[in-house]
């Protein structure tokens, strides 16, 4: 055996040994993994957006899916606008402000009309699109202004570096909200259908629906995820005697309608229906001795609405955490890197040490 340490560097007996450059190999491996991740994330992002667009009929204007979704959206918007108009007709702003000063009346009416316009726009656009629009405005206009005028950070930051950060914001809107909107659209279309088919209800309810095509009143208190059926049966209870578990003689069908109809500005939540119930009770539509009995019946509706909303939201949250955040972040890095390269904003490059 040779003692390698005894040989000098100049000893040509080791001419056949090629020194390795581990850093270069590590860099190459890192680039390969990054490239695979970028291609995979981009492919998945495009596939998810394309699939959602196809299944919801957004790009197929004459498809049954598109027509159905548009009809449901218009129905929801019309109902909300109708309620808003009703509140507006019942509210005489001039009468409410008749004892106020001229300046206060002027500014109050401006703010009131501004609020009405915002609510009308929100009703026409839909809550999801409206909220995403507000968020996007911050990213597209406010954030770039903050970056341009910020005095915090490196003093030597160049215009190219600032512009590189600025263009990341609209690209972030594209990467995140497009994918998030695609998944939200899918869940908004399919989750109500799944829940209205009573898949998560009890076996007794599923058997009734299979046999009779609907839930019968004897299963009213077992409903968990179908608020539409719960509301329908609540109204039916007004024609059934109390001895049989009904509300006849205690609550009229007209007053029952008031209990299950929330204000235009209220969201469809468990809390909003409970608030409406308490408001109607204060107006005396139910005698005090019957309030608790009616409350227990009404709570079935409020619970089903809460469960219905949770059943729609939970999958969205899980999908956003698992898929949207990961895919959109990687996809954002891909398109941002391409944009920076295309606009020649990567002038300041670090020189790799050999």
DOTI-761092 format. One record per residue (C-alpha): x, y, z. Coordinates in nm, 2 decimals. Layout:
REM residues N
SITE | X | Y | Z
...
***
This chain:
REM residues 354
SITE | 0.00 | 0.00 | 0.00
SITE | 0.11 | 0.35 | -0.08
SITE | 0.10 | 0.63 | 0.18
SITE | -0.08 | 0.89 | -0.02
SITE | 0.03 | 1.16 | 0.22
SITE | 0.39 | 1.10 | 0.12
SITE | 0.33 | 1.21 | -0.24
SITE | 0.37 | 1.57 | -0.34
SITE | 0.11 | 1.76 | -0.54
SITE | 0.35 | 1.75 | -0.84
SITE | 0.37 | 1.37 | -0.83
SITE | 0.23 | 1.27 | -1.17
SITE | 0.13 | 0.93 | -1.05
SITE | -0.21 | 1.08 | -0.97
SITE | -0.26 | 1.24 | -1.31
SITE | -0.56 | 1.01 | -1.37
SITE | -0.75 | 1.14 | -1.06
SITE | -0.99 | 1.42 | -1.16
SITE | -1.07 | 1.65 | -0.87
SITE | -1.44 | 1.68 | -0.81
SITE | -1.63 | 2.01 | -0.77
SITE | -1.90 | 1.93 | -0.52
SITE | -2.05 | 2.28 | -0.53
SITE | -2.11 | 2.26 | -0.90
SITE | -2.28 | 1.92 | -0.87
SITE | -2.49 | 2.05 | -0.59
SITE | -2.59 | 2.35 | -0.79
SITE | -2.68 | 2.14 | -1.09
SITE | -2.89 | 1.90 | -0.88
SITE | -3.07 | 2.20 | -0.72
SITE | -3.14 | 2.35 | -1.07
SITE | -3.28 | 2.02 | -1.19
SITE | -3.51 | 1.98 | -0.89
SITE | -3.63 | 2.34 | -0.92
SITE | -3.70 | 2.30 | -1.29
SITE | -3.90 | 1.99 | -1.23
SITE | -4.10 | 2.16 | -0.95
SITE | -4.16 | 2.47 | -1.17
SITE | -4.28 | 2.26 | -1.47
SITE | -4.50 | 2.04 | -1.24
SITE | -4.66 | 2.34 | -1.06
SITE | -4.72 | 2.53 | -1.38
SITE | -4.88 | 2.23 | -1.54
SITE | -5.10 | 2.17 | -1.24
SITE | -5.20 | 2.53 | -1.22
SITE | -5.30 | 2.55 | -1.59
SITE | -5.48 | 2.21 | -1.56
SITE | -5.68 | 2.32 | -1.25
SITE | -5.78 | 2.66 | -1.40
SITE | -5.87 | 2.49 | -1.74
SITE | -6.07 | 2.22 | -1.57
SITE | -6.27 | 2.46 | -1.36
SITE | -6.34 | 2.69 | -1.66
SITE | -6.47 | 2.39 | -1.85
SITE | -6.68 | 2.23 | -1.58
SITE | -6.84 | 2.56 | -1.48
SITE | -6.91 | 2.66 | -1.84
SITE | -6.74 | 3.00 | -1.81
SITE | -6.59 | 2.97 | -2.16
SITE | -6.90 | 2.79 | -2.30
SITE | -7.17 | 3.05 | -2.30
SITE | -7.44 | 2.82 | -2.44
SITE | -7.36 | 2.52 | -2.21
SITE | -7.63 | 2.40 | -1.96
SITE | -7.38 | 2.46 | -1.67
SITE | -7.33 | 2.83 | -1.77
SITE | -7.70 | 2.90 | -1.82
SITE | -7.79 | 2.73 | -1.49
SITE | -7.52 | 2.92 | -1.29
SITE | -7.62 | 3.25 | -1.45
SITE | -7.98 | 3.19 | -1.36
SITE | -7.89 | 3.11 | -1.00
SITE | -7.67 | 3.42 | -0.98
SITE | -7.94 | 3.65 | -1.12
SITE | -8.20 | 3.50 | -0.89
SITE | -7.97 | 3.56 | -0.59
SITE | -7.89 | 3.92 | -0.70
SITE | -8.25 | 4.00 | -0.77
SITE | -8.36 | 3.88 | -0.43
SITE | -8.09 | 4.09 | -0.26
SITE | -8.16 | 4.40 | -0.47
SITE | -8.53 | 4.36 | -0.40
SITE | -8.47 | 4.36 | -0.03
SITE | -8.24 | 4.66 | -0.06
SITE | -8.50 | 4.85 | -0.25
SITE | -8.76 | 4.76 | 0.01
SITE | -8.54 | 4.89 | 0.29
SITE | -8.47 | 5.21 | 0.09
SITE | -8.84 | 5.27 | 0.04
SITE | -8.91 | 5.22 | 0.41
SITE | -8.63 | 5.45 | 0.51
SITE | -8.70 | 5.82 | 0.46
SITE | -8.36 | 5.97 | 0.51
SITE | -8.48 | 6.33 | 0.48
SITE | -8.73 | 6.27 | 0.76
SITE | -8.47 | 6.11 | 0.98
SITE | -8.24 | 6.41 | 0.94
SITE | -8.50 | 6.69 | 0.95
SITE | -8.37 | 6.81 | 1.30
SITE | -8.01 | 6.81 | 1.20
SITE | -7.80 | 7.10 | 1.07
SITE | -7.75 | 7.17 | 0.70
SITE | -7.39 | 7.06 | 0.69
SITE | -7.45 | 6.74 | 0.89
SITE | -7.75 | 6.65 | 0.66
SITE | -7.54 | 6.71 | 0.35
SITE | -7.26 | 6.48 | 0.45
SITE | -7.48 | 6.22 | 0.61
SITE | -7.69 | 6.19 | 0.28
SITE | -7.36 | 6.16 | 0.08
SITE | -7.24 | 5.88 | 0.30
SITE | -7.58 | 5.71 | 0.30
SITE | -7.60 | 5.72 | -0.09
SITE | -7.24 | 5.60 | -0.12
SITE | -7.32 | 5.31 | 0.11
SITE | -7.63 | 5.23 | -0.10
SITE | -7.42 | 5.23 | -0.42
SITE | -7.16 | 5.00 | -0.27
SITE | -7.43 | 4.76 | -0.16
SITE | -7.60 | 4.77 | -0.50
SITE | -7.26 | 4.70 | -0.67
SITE | -7.19 | 4.42 | -0.43
SITE | -7.53 | 4.26 | -0.49
SITE | -7.49 | 4.28 | -0.87
SITE | -7.13 | 4.14 | -0.87
SITE | -7.17 | 3.89 | -0.60
SITE | -6.98 | 3.87 | -0.26
SITE | -6.69 | 3.66 | -0.39
SITE | -6.61 | 3.87 | -0.69
SITE | -6.65 | 4.20 | -0.50
SITE | -6.42 | 4.09 | -0.21
SITE | -6.16 | 3.97 | -0.45
SITE | -6.18 | 4.30 | -0.64
SITE | -6.12 | 4.50 | -0.33
SITE | -5.82 | 4.28 | -0.24
SITE | -5.69 | 4.31 | -0.59
SITE | -5.71 | 4.69 | -0.59
SITE | -5.48 | 4.69 | -0.28
SITE | -5.23 | 4.47 | -0.46
SITE | -5.24 | 4.65 | -0.79
SITE | -5.25 | 5.01 | -0.68
SITE | -5.18 | 5.07 | -0.31
SITE | -4.89 | 4.82 | -0.27
SITE | -4.69 | 4.96 | -0.56
SITE | -4.73 | 5.31 | -0.42
SITE | -4.61 | 5.20 | -0.08
SITE | -4.30 | 5.03 | -0.24
SITE | -4.22 | 5.34 | -0.46
SITE | -4.25 | 5.58 | -0.17
SITE | -4.11 | 5.37 | 0.11
SITE | -3.81 | 5.50 | 0.29
SITE | -3.75 | 5.17 | 0.47
SITE | -3.51 | 4.92 | 0.32
SITE | -3.18 | 4.94 | 0.14
SITE | -3.08 | 5.29 | 0.05
SITE | -2.89 | 5.16 | -0.25
SITE | -3.21 | 4.99 | -0.40
SITE | -3.21 | 5.06 | -0.77
SITE | -3.51 | 5.14 | -0.99
SITE | -3.48 | 4.79 | -1.14
SITE | -3.50 | 4.63 | -0.80
SITE | -3.81 | 4.83 | -0.70
SITE | -3.98 | 4.77 | -1.03
SITE | -3.90 | 4.39 | -1.00
SITE | -4.09 | 4.39 | -0.66
SITE | -4.37 | 4.60 | -0.80
SITE | -4.45 | 4.38 | -1.10
SITE | -4.47 | 4.08 | -0.86
SITE | -4.79 | 4.22 | -0.71
SITE | -5.02 | 4.20 | -1.02
SITE | -4.86 | 3.87 | -1.10
SITE | -4.95 | 3.75 | -0.75
SITE | -5.31 | 3.86 | -0.82
SITE | -5.30 | 3.65 | -1.14
SITE | -5.15 | 3.34 | -0.98
SITE | -5.34 | 3.34 | -0.66
SITE | -5.69 | 3.47 | -0.73
SITE | -5.73 | 3.29 | -1.07
SITE | -5.66 | 2.96 | -0.91
SITE | -5.85 | 3.04 | -0.59
SITE | -6.14 | 3.16 | -0.80
SITE | -6.13 | 2.85 | -1.01
SITE | -6.16 | 2.62 | -0.70
SITE | -6.42 | 2.85 | -0.53
SITE | -6.63 | 2.83 | -0.85
SITE | -6.61 | 2.45 | -0.85
SITE | -6.71 | 2.43 | -0.49
SITE | -6.99 | 2.69 | -0.53
SITE | -7.13 | 2.49 | -0.81
SITE | -7.10 | 2.13 | -0.68
SITE | -7.12 | 2.15 | -0.30
SITE | -7.48 | 2.29 | -0.30
SITE | -7.58 | 2.01 | -0.54
SITE | -7.41 | 1.75 | -0.31
SITE | -7.57 | 1.89 | 0.00
SITE | -7.92 | 1.93 | -0.16
SITE | -7.90 | 1.56 | -0.25
SITE | -7.90 | 1.49 | 0.12
SITE | -7.58 | 1.28 | 0.10
SITE | -7.47 | 1.38 | 0.45
SITE | -7.82 | 1.34 | 0.61
SITE | -7.94 | 1.04 | 0.81
SITE | -8.04 | 0.71 | 0.64
SITE | -8.40 | 0.77 | 0.73
SITE | -8.40 | 1.10 | 0.54
SITE | -8.22 | 0.95 | 0.24
SITE | -8.48 | 0.66 | 0.23
SITE | -8.77 | 0.91 | 0.24
SITE | -8.62 | 1.12 | -0.04
SITE | -8.57 | 0.80 | -0.25
SITE | -8.93 | 0.69 | -0.18
SITE | -9.12 | 1.02 | -0.18
SITE | -8.89 | 1.25 | -0.36
SITE | -8.87 | 1.49 | -0.06
SITE | -8.82 | 1.50 | 0.31
SITE | -9.14 | 1.45 | 0.52
SITE | -9.23 | 1.66 | 0.81
SITE | -9.17 | 1.39 | 1.07
SITE | -8.79 | 1.41 | 0.99
SITE | -8.78 | 1.79 | 1.02
SITE | -8.58 | 1.78 | 1.35
SITE | -8.32 | 1.54 | 1.20
SITE | -8.22 | 1.77 | 0.91
SITE | -7.85 | 1.88 | 0.94
SITE | -7.73 | 2.02 | 0.60
SITE | -8.03 | 2.11 | 0.39
SITE | -8.17 | 2.46 | 0.49
SITE | -8.40 | 2.48 | 0.19
SITE | -8.59 | 2.17 | 0.31
SITE | -8.58 | 2.29 | 0.67
SITE | -8.74 | 2.62 | 0.57
SITE | -9.01 | 2.44 | 0.36
SITE | -9.10 | 2.21 | 0.65
SITE | -9.10 | 2.49 | 0.90
SITE | -9.37 | 2.66 | 0.70
SITE | -9.56 | 2.33 | 0.68
SITE | -9.55 | 2.31 | 1.06
SITE | -9.78 | 2.62 | 1.08
SITE | -10.06 | 2.40 | 0.94
SITE | -9.99 | 2.11 | 1.19
SITE | -10.13 | 2.11 | 1.54
SITE | -9.90 | 2.14 | 1.84
SITE | -10.01 | 1.79 | 1.96
SITE | -9.84 | 1.65 | 1.65
SITE | -9.53 | 1.87 | 1.69
SITE | -9.66 | 2.15 | 1.47
SITE | -9.70 | 2.53 | 1.51
SITE | -10.07 | 2.57 | 1.42
SITE | -10.23 | 2.83 | 1.64
SITE | -9.89 | 2.95 | 1.77
SITE | -9.74 | 3.10 | 1.45
SITE | -9.90 | 3.20 | 1.12
SITE | -9.74 | 3.11 | 0.79
SITE | -9.69 | 3.48 | 0.72
SITE | -9.50 | 3.53 | 1.05
SITE | -9.30 | 3.21 | 0.98
SITE | -9.19 | 3.37 | 0.65
SITE | -9.07 | 3.67 | 0.85
SITE | -8.86 | 3.45 | 1.07
SITE | -8.68 | 3.28 | 0.78
SITE | -8.63 | 3.60 | 0.58
SITE | -8.33 | 3.80 | 0.69
SITE | -8.25 | 4.16 | 0.60
SITE | -8.08 | 4.24 | 0.27
SITE | -7.75 | 4.35 | 0.43
SITE | -7.73 | 4.03 | 0.65
SITE | -7.51 | 3.74 | 0.54
SITE | -7.65 | 3.39 | 0.53
SITE | -7.52 | 3.27 | 0.86
SITE | -7.64 | 3.10 | 1.18
SITE | -7.59 | 3.42 | 1.37
SITE | -7.79 | 3.63 | 1.12
SITE | -8.09 | 3.41 | 1.15
SITE | -8.07 | 3.40 | 1.53
SITE | -8.06 | 3.79 | 1.52
SITE | -8.36 | 3.80 | 1.30
SITE | -8.55 | 3.56 | 1.53
SITE | -8.48 | 3.78 | 1.83
SITE | -8.58 | 4.09 | 1.64
SITE | -8.91 | 3.94 | 1.54
SITE | -8.97 | 3.82 | 1.90
SITE | -8.92 | 4.18 | 2.02
SITE | -9.20 | 4.29 | 1.78
SITE | -9.43 | 4.05 | 1.95
SITE | -9.53 | 3.80 | 1.67
SITE | -9.52 | 3.52 | 1.92
SITE | -9.67 | 3.51 | 2.27
SITE | -9.41 | 3.48 | 2.54
SITE | -9.54 | 3.14 | 2.67
SITE | -9.47 | 2.99 | 2.32
SITE | -9.13 | 3.16 | 2.24
SITE | -8.92 | 2.87 | 2.37
SITE | -9.12 | 2.61 | 2.18
SITE | -9.09 | 2.80 | 1.86
SITE | -8.72 | 2.88 | 1.92
SITE | -8.64 | 2.51 | 1.95
SITE | -8.81 | 2.45 | 1.61
SITE | -8.64 | 2.75 | 1.45
SITE | -8.30 | 2.64 | 1.57
SITE | -8.32 | 2.35 | 1.34
SITE | -8.32 | 2.60 | 1.05
SITE | -8.04 | 2.81 | 1.20
SITE | -7.82 | 2.50 | 1.26
SITE | -7.88 | 2.36 | 0.91
SITE | -7.77 | 2.70 | 0.77
SITE | -7.46 | 2.70 | 0.98
SITE | -7.37 | 2.34 | 0.89
SITE | -7.44 | 2.41 | 0.52
SITE | -7.20 | 2.71 | 0.52
SITE | -6.93 | 2.51 | 0.70
SITE | -6.97 | 2.22 | 0.46
SITE | -6.90 | 2.46 | 0.18
SITE | -6.62 | 2.66 | 0.34
SITE | -6.41 | 2.38 | 0.50
SITE | -6.32 | 2.21 | 0.17
SITE | -6.23 | 2.55 | 0.03
SITE | -6.00 | 2.62 | 0.33
SITE | -5.83 | 2.28 | 0.30
SITE | -5.79 | 2.33 | -0.08
SITE | -5.64 | 2.68 | -0.04
SITE | -5.39 | 2.56 | 0.22
SITE | -5.29 | 2.24 | 0.05
SITE | -5.31 | 2.33 | -0.32
SITE | -5.37 | 2.70 | -0.39
SITE | -5.10 | 2.84 | -0.17
SITE | -4.83 | 2.59 | -0.28
SITE | -4.91 | 2.59 | -0.65
SITE | -4.97 | 2.96 | -0.68
SITE | -4.65 | 3.05 | -0.49
SITE | -4.44 | 2.82 | -0.72
SITE | -4.63 | 2.94 | -1.03
SITE | -4.58 | 3.30 | -0.92
SITE | -4.20 | 3.25 | -0.89
SITE | -4.20 | 3.10 | -1.24
SITE | -4.39 | 3.39 | -1.41
SITE | -4.21 | 3.65 | -1.20
SITE | -3.87 | 3.51 | -1.30
SITE | -3.97 | 3.51 | -1.67
SITE | -4.10 | 3.87 | -1.64
SITE | -3.79 | 3.99 | -1.47
SITE | -3.57 | 3.83 | -1.74
SITE | -3.79 | 3.96 | -2.02
SITE | -3.78 | 4.32 | -1.89
SITE | -3.40 | 4.29 | -1.82
SITE | -3.45 | 4.37 | -1.45
SITE | -3.19 | 4.12 | -1.33
SITE | -2.88 | 4.33 | -1.40
SITE | -2.75 | 4.29 | -1.04
SITE | -2.62 | 3.94 | -1.05
SITE | -2.41 | 3.77 | -0.79
SITE | -2.09 | 3.63 | -0.93
SITE | -2.05 | 3.27 | -0.83
SITE | -1.72 | 3.19 | -0.66
SITE | -1.54 | 2.91 | -0.82
***
